[in-house]
């Protein structure tokens, strides 16, 4: 999977979605850089987001805003990255 330049402007914008670590990094980037709801819809999957949520490294304010909008994220399991 490759992200568009507006979301990832580095030299390698490819992510291996079969690798949970790579997927988590991609989700972090999309959450931080997306400017439209369409960017989010195009690159995030609800089930994957919920599974990885507690492993994502995102600013506390962003996490709080997402959890306020999507309370189901706060109930996802914590623990080792699957």
Helices and strands as residue ranges (DSSP letters): H 20-33, H 37-43, H 46-52, G 53-55, H 60-69, G 71-75
